[in-house]
Amino acid sequence: MELEFSDGAVGNVPNLPEITVTASRFKLTRGDHEELEVNWDSIVEIIAFKRDMFGYDVICLCFRVSENDDFIEVAEDFPGHSAFIQELTSRFALAENWWNDVAFPAFATNASTIWRAE
């Protein structure tokens, strides 16, 4: 499956999902509705990229899970993102300097696989 990096999709969502981290998984919820649950051990690939929001950028992560070839996207403007990144970096040996490599230069997608299961 090939990812498409379209501009503007994340920042235009009025009610961003919240990321909740547990010992075995992360969950994305919007309001009172759980939308998605991903077990840490089901992740087989992590891709980082940036969306151009026509005045600012949003760094996003896409997770491919073992059950299928679909990607689950998490953006830096989702509530709970800081705790999520802390847990992510403690669980996976992510590519060194991945954040800066994606963040700069500005307004470029800069897509990169930052972790892949062996």
Order of alpha helices (4+ residues) and beta strands (2+ residues): beta-beta-beta-beta-beta-beta-alpha-alpha-beta
